[in-house]
């Protein structure tokens, strides 16, 4: 009797897993340090972050996890998104400061004495 219940349950689980087009996102992409990152590094990070978040969202929608797993992945995606957004904001502020200094003709401080 238990086997008769287990076999259909196993088949349903296999069908559910087969119906999910994506796998669980395992590794978060590396977020570059906005204080030193180049435009190209930030662009690559943007593409990787978008792919990671889309994969995570698609996996959440598959419904293959229990509530704890779902909440854990959702929290992981939210934390990653917040960290990435903070770095993007810092990067944009840095670029704006550099652009303003370039427009104003402000030279960087060299550390020499002005006699």
N, C-alpha and C positions, 0 to 999 in steps of 0.2 A: 504493500500500500504506500509506504514512504517513497519507494522508488517510482511509483506511478505519479506522485506529486512532484518529485524532484526533477524528473525528466522534462515535463512541460515548463517548469520554472527555469531550468537550465536553457532550454530552447528560447524562451522569451528573453532571458538575459543576453544570450548570444545575438539575437535579432536586434536588441536595443543597442548593443555595442557596435554591431555591423551598420546600424543606421546612423551612427554618429560620424560625420565626415572628417572630424579632426581628432587629434590626440590631446591628452592633458598637457598643458604648457608646463614644461619642467624647469627650464632655466630662464631667468629674467635676463634681458639684454643688459649690457654694461652701459651705464649712463655716464657720459664724459663729464669731467669737471668743467663747469662753465667758465671758470676763471682763466683757463688756459686753452680751451677747446677751439679748434678752427671751425670755419663755416662748414667744411666738408664732414668733419667729425659729427657736428650737430645734425647735419642732414642724414647721415647714416644712422645716427641714434634715433632720429625721428621715424625713419622707415622701419627700423627694428622694433621700436616701441609700438608703432601702429600695428605691425604684424602680430606681436605678442598679445596685445590687448584684444585684437579681433579674434585671435585663436582662443584666448581665454573666454571671451564672450560666447563664441560658438560652442565651446565645450560646456559652459554653464547651461546653455539652452538644450543640450542633449539629454539632460535629466538622468545621467548615469550615477550621480553621487547622492549620498545621504545628506541630511541637513547640515551636519557638522562639516563634512567635506566641502559642500557648496559654500557655506559661510566662510570657511578658511580660504578657499580659492578667491572668492569675491573680495575678501579683505586684502589678500595678497595683491590682487589687481588694482584695488583702490590705492594702496600704499605706493605701489610702483608708479601709478599714474601721477600721484601727488609729488613724488620725488622727481620724476621726469619734468613735470610742469614747473617746479621750483627752479630746476637747473635752466630750463628754457628762459624763464623770466630773468634770472641772473645773467644769462648770456646776452639777452636783449638789452638789459641795462648797461652791461659792459660795452657792447657795440655802440649804443647811443652815446655813452660818455666819450668813447674814442672819436666818434664822428663829430661831436660838439667840439672837442679839443682840436681836431684837424681844421674845422671851419674857423675857429677863433685864432688859429695860429699859435696855440699854446704849445710850448716845447716841454718835453718831460724834464723833470728835475734830475740833474746829473750828479749831484752830491758835491760838486766843487764849490769853492767859496767865491762870493761875488765881492771883490774889493774895489 
